Amino acid sequence: MRFFGRDFGDRGDHEAAARHRLFVRMMKAKDFGDRRDVDRLLVEATRWMKAHPYDAVIHEARDQLRARFPPAS
């Protein structure tokens, strides 16, 4: 389906939606997450950063989560 010159279902649309979901989950976890959820999100964010190394927004959100939930000693 084409809408305003773009195909819905493009990979970019799916990546943008996935990025947005990841970011929202990370921001919610910063205030309401438990340790296991945060660990999973940090793994997911690290995986995202490997595929998108210049994504400053996800990088900053990941750093904030790491600061709020430091590794257990």
Summary of the structure (lengths in Angstrom):
residues: 73
radius of gyration: 14.5
end to end distance: 52.0
largest distance: 52.7
contacts: 172
relative contact order: 0.14
helix: 71%
strand: 5%
